[in-house]
Amino acid sequence: MNCLDFEDPLDLLLENSEPAPGCMDYHVPVLADEVVAFLRPAPGILFLDGTVGGGGHSERLLQAGARVIALDRDPEALAYAAGRLAPFAHRLTLLQANYADAAQALDSLGIADIGGALIDIGVSSHQLDTAARGFSLLHDGPLDMRMGADTTVTAADLVNEESPENLVRILREYGEENSAVRIVSHLVHLRSSMRFETTGQLADAVSDVIPRTGRRHPATRVFQALRIAVNDELGSLHRGLDAISGRLARGARFGVITFHSLEDRIVKRYFKHRSSEWLDRPEWPEPRRNPDRIFRLLTPHPIDPGPEEIEANPRARSAKLRIVEHIQP
Ligand SMILES: C[S@@+](CC[C@H](N)C(=O)[O-])C[C@H]1O[C@@H](n2cnc3c(N)ncnc32)[C@H](O)[C@@H]1O
């Protein structure tokens, strides 16, 4: 069944297409078989799922007999996951937290180290599909985009109050938007006589200056950029990679699923650095041992979903899974 027909990987970030009837699941987990094959869940192993979302990946880990500590920033996700995963409640702990704060979350539970971890970052289908969350270009809603209550600044705050220079930087860095200056000039002009309150107002304002070419809405990159900024998604990823890596037991495997190149680049570089035995720089007379090496890289190339998965769940199209194994005592 083809639930959504996306032409462009960016579309899945912003839901440029309506889900077909029968495709309104909270969230379909991507690369779930691959996650299980690499993480090798089994009875007695404790996993951290840093982004439980609709609970699909956690369910697979629990079905294999593992114990799971599951985090999410979003209380709605935790409530949904609690219901779905109720049959495994005796092996599951759900906690509202940013995975970047995984160390504090584990400390609060008295847990020193974990036998494996997964983060599947970005937004869930449910978040995208819920107009009131303000992520969607399709469904008019408040211009919010916060994943959880740990962030206070909304997308409306940024659009209405951020300096033009910072707005341009956000659109360029997080949206790779080439027309950032033109878009921001127009937004700044409009906001002198109105306040942006809804996703529809923002989408229309961007459409005033950027003509639509093809199926993708002209405001797609703007929405992506604001969402990343509002939730400090790249900052969380940097901090989270360190926090989780620091709590893995020897032999534990750590998987990260990303959905766009900004995120994947961070994960790729981090895993490469922490699994390289030697470091070399032009100014050094000879290579030096890497003091930060703690991993063996299990995926020199990221794992992508196969055609069958993409056919069944087009939102999986740009997912990439990278996995490492902790090798230090
Ligand atoms: C792609 S969904 C995860 C789907 C999940 N793996 C499943 O099987 O349903 C991403 C989830 O991560 C959460 N999230 C994103 N960034 C987060 C962060 N820094 N800390 C905790 N949760 C985060 C979102 O709220 C969302 O529920």
The ligand as a MOL file (V3000), in Angstrom:
LIG
                    3D

  0  0  0     0  0            999 V3000
M  V30 BEGIN CTAB
M  V30 COUNTS 27 29 0 0 0
M  V30 BEGIN ATOM
M  V30 1 C 10.9570 9.6650 13.9810 0
M  V30 2 S 10.1170 9.6900 15.5190 0 CHG=1
M  V30 3 C 10.6210 8.2220 16.3270 0
M  V30 4 C 9.7580 7.0590 15.9460 0
M  V30 5 C 9.9990 5.8030 16.7430 0
M  V30 6 N 11.3100 5.2560 16.5550 0
M  V30 7 C 8.9350 4.7750 16.4510 0
M  V30 8 O 9.2720 3.6130 16.2150 0
M  V30 9 O 7.7550 5.1300 16.4390 0 CHG=-1
M  V30 10 C 11.0320 10.8820 16.3790 0
M  V30 11 C 10.6050 11.0880 17.8150 0
M  V30 12 O 11.7470 11.6160 18.4710 0
M  V30 13 C 11.3500 12.6210 19.3310 0
M  V30 14 N 12.5170 13.4810 19.4810 0
M  V30 15 C 13.1020 14.2380 18.5410 0
M  V30 16 N 14.1920 14.8300 19.0270 0
M  V30 17 C 14.3030 14.4150 20.3130 0
M  V30 18 C 15.2350 14.6690 21.3420 0
M  V30 19 N 16.2710 15.4840 21.1460 0
M  V30 20 N 15.0680 14.0420 22.5200 0
M  V30 21 C 14.0160 13.2000 22.7300 0
M  V30 22 N 13.0900 12.9500 21.7940 0
M  V30 23 C 13.2320 13.5480 20.6000 0
M  V30 24 C 10.1600 13.2700 18.6950 0
M  V30 25 O 9.3560 13.9040 19.6630 0
M  V30 26 C 9.4750 12.0830 18.0350 0
M  V30 27 O 8.5080 11.5280 18.8730 0
M  V30 END ATOM
M  V30 BEGIN BOND
M  V30 1 1 1 2
M  V30 2 1 2 3
M  V30 3 1 2 10
M  V30 4 1 3 4
M  V30 5 1 4 5
M  V30 6 1 5 6
M  V30 7 1 5 7
M  V30 8 2 7 8
M  V30 9 1 7 9
M  V30 10 1 10 11
M  V30 11 1 11 12
M  V30 12 1 11 26
M  V30 13 1 12 13
M  V30 14 1 13 14
M  V30 15 1 13 24
M  V30 16 1 14 15
M  V30 17 1 14 23
M  V30 18 2 15 16
M  V30 19 1 16 17
M  V30 20 1 17 18
M  V30 21 2 17 23
M  V30 22 1 18 19
M  V30 23 2 18 20
M  V30 24 1 20 21
M  V30 25 2 21 22
M  V30 26 1 22 23
M  V30 27 1 24 25
M  V30 28 1 24 26
M  V30 29 1 26 27
M  V30 END BOND
M  V30 END CTAB
M  END
